[in-house]
Amino acid sequence: MAHRLRYFVLMVTYSEGTRAEGRTPAVLLVVEDDKDMRSLLCDELWGEGYQLREASNGDEGRAAVMRAAPDLIVTDLKMPAGGFEYVHRLRRCVPGCPIIVMTAFGDAQTKDEALKNGATAYFDKPVRLSELKATVKQLLQHPGGRPADGLVH
């Protein structure tokens, strides 16, 4: 009986921790100082089957990256310890990791500067969640590359 129970626990753990393709889910780091926005992003991305880690500012985001590199980063630009230098430091820490930058205070120059400092994709807020999720999926399918479309929203 104990052997069957142990087998059942192992099977449940295995099936919950993998995707249909047999690989573990991608790990996404969401860095956002607005708690409600961070919660919304995490809920939406978790619903897509990703593992999520959270940070509430740039310092926490960099620390999380240093502990374990995620597969993709979604980050706000204007927040405590954020900004272009923050994006540049993230890029140096995880050169192959896609970085999606979002901001409510953007313009054409902000987009150019974010991309120049290492962002892989850029979104103005309010973010269309369907476009964000599609970009995340596309970037995870083509790590290290930029999506053919949908780079700047």
N, C-alpha and C positions, 0 to 999 in steps of 0.2 A: 504494500500500500504506500509506504513512504517513497519507494522508488517511482511509482506512478505519479505521485504528487510532485516530486522534484522534476520529473519529465514535463509535466504540465506547466509548472512555473517557468522552466527554461523555454518552452515553446511560446508561451505568452510573452515573455521578455523579448525573445528574438523577433516575433512577429510585430510587436509594437515598435521596435527600434529600427526597422528597415522599411525601405520603400518597395514597391512592387518589383523593381528591377533587381532587388537583392542587395542594394547598397544602402549604407546609412544615410539619413537625410542630411542635406547641406546645412551647415551652421551659419546663421546670419547674426551679425551684431547690429543692433539698432541703437544709435546714439542720438538722443533727442532730449532737450531740457524741459519741454512741455510734457508733463506727465500724461495728460489726456491724449495728446498726439502720439506719444510713445506707446501707450496702451492700445490705441487704435491700430497703429502699424503692426505691433506684435500680434494682435488678434487676427488681423487680415493675413499676415504672412504665416502664422502658425496654422491657419486654416488651409494653407497651400501645402502643408506637410513638412515645413522646415523646422529645424531646431533653432531656438532663439536665445540670444544673450542680450542683455540691456545695459545701457549706460546713460547717465543723466547729464553728462557734460564731456568736454573734450579730454580732460584728464582721466576720467573713468574709462573713456573709450580707448585711449592709448594704453592704459594699464591692462584692459581686457585683451587687447591685441598682443601685448607682450606676454601675457599668461598663456594664451593659445590662439594662434592665428585662425580667424574665421574663414569661411569660404567666400563671403561677401559682406560688405559693410554698407549700411544705409545710415547716413548721418545728416544732421542739420548743420548749417554753416555758421549761422549767427547764434551763438550760445556761449556760456562761460567756457573759457579755454578752447574756443572754436576758432574759426577763421581760416584764411588761406594757408597760413603757416602750419596750422593743425593738419589740414589735408595733405600738405607736403610731407609732414613727418609721418603720417599714416602710410603714405605711398612708399617712403623709404623703409618703413618697418615691414611692410607686406607688399613687395613689388608686384607680385602676380595676382593679388586679390582685387577684384572689382570693387570700386568705391562709388556709391551713388550719393550725390550731394543734393540736398534740398534747402531752399530758403524762401522766405516770404519777402525778402528785401532785395530781390535780384533785378538785374537789367542785363543788357548785352555784355557790358564790361564785366559784370560779376560772373556770368557764364564763362566767358573767355578766361578769366583769371582762375576760376575753379578748375577748369579743364587743364590749363597750363600747369597748375600745381598738383595734378595727379588724379583728379576725378575722372572716372570712366563714363559716368552719365550724370546729367544735371536735370533737376526738376524745380520749377517754380511752385510755391505753395499758393493756393491749396492744390495738393497733389491729387491727380485722378488715380485712385487706387488700382483700377484695372490696368492702366498704363504702367504704373510702378511694378505691379506683379508680373506683367508681361516682360518688362525689362529685366527684372531679377531672373526670371526663368531663362531668358535669352543669354544673359551674361554667365549664368551657371553652366549652360550648355556649351559655351565657347569661352572658357576661362583664358584670361590674358588678352582677349580681343575685345574690340568694341563692337556693339551691335551695328549691323548695316543700316538700320533705321532706328529711330527712337532714342538717339543719343541725348538730344537736348529737347526738353519739353517745356 
